[in-house]
Amino acid sequence: MVLQLRRWLPDRELIVVGDITYAALEWLDAVRPHVSAITRLRLDAALYEPAPPRVPETPGRPRKKGPRLPTLEHVLHDPGTCWQRFRVSHWYGRSERELEIATGTAVWYHSGLPVVPLRWVLVRDPAAELDPTAFLCTQESLTPVEILSYFVRRWQIEVTFEEVRAHLGVETQRQWLDFPPVRSQGGSPKWTLGRST
């Protein structure tokens, strides 16, 4: 669907936002050349430095990754982590929220799967009301605040869809029209609007 949307809108910048279900290396690798993807990221994801430049005439396969980086769980509890405070607008229904953010770039790798370069963003709440959360973005040039701003817009869209389902019955059986059964001469059921009889 994402690649079809890119074909329909070849000149538009597309940013796709999803929950942690979409933090899958194969999916991210497939869409990364065409759109910018932003999703949640596991705190124990295996992150690495990029592979060093390959020396000419070096035997063997090119390296896919450099040295292993600390997990984001380790970064979260490391006293040496550099945190910056930002105010993020519309944070999950609030008008504004002050958050502490740490960020960096890495490649995400798992044996047998593609290597995906990304920017990670680690977020913690100074008031300790929210659990720490990590995000990834396949466009490394976006700033942490831009990444979070794009992600929280998803919440507004989800609330709108939920209200449409609740009040108008969209994507439920409430929108089906119940016509009387229509039968052909052979007595077999025929399709009516919304469902078969």
Steps between C-alpha positions, in 0.01 A plus 500: 500500500783741588677434170174548309450833673851602394412418137186714525688792662851493351582863584372513859706442814332208675543423869340176621432468872416167666503321832758242606343240268669681211843496666593202281833500318372352173213750478719797592761396244234470228344844554809699609613597147153640424359654822611601848374253759450582870409229750555404859822309573571229756737605777699179449542533120845397373654827378844532343732761361502515119742269324844660446602585142619194313869494413550421129599142418396376844403131476161374617157656519459868589414563865138589570554670834759643734541446876193432716354805674345497849128419505260787552413342835866553599497856359187573704670412831851622414588808712718626213210525253449855372132594537341810351166644610240586238135599505301286258157621388187278499667213687222237509210735559687758708565847371872481582736268687855553624718199420865405526644365177821320405574414139758347271549315173574133450430202280251238619600147413389146570663192352351407163303825465574829323704775664298819558669836576290711734478782750385386843325726748474406867238686702448519875259702711664728763179473703523116487134474396578320172709195425821560300444446126728465198427592138681449172503697177651378174576859399800582716489872418171560687540657843368321811224760546390458138489122543289526817272761344427271205440206732250674731292610199417130460309513829263769371424293189436185707261687730311629193466147356380366836233771528386435142461129583316571825257765370455413132563126500770516233682165458230324704184308411291804594559647154364193319158527335273206574313420178256207478649186347520508121493155342553397142282245321726220617453607859866590566568817701616815322719781629330808643657823607736449791472122546374176349165347588 
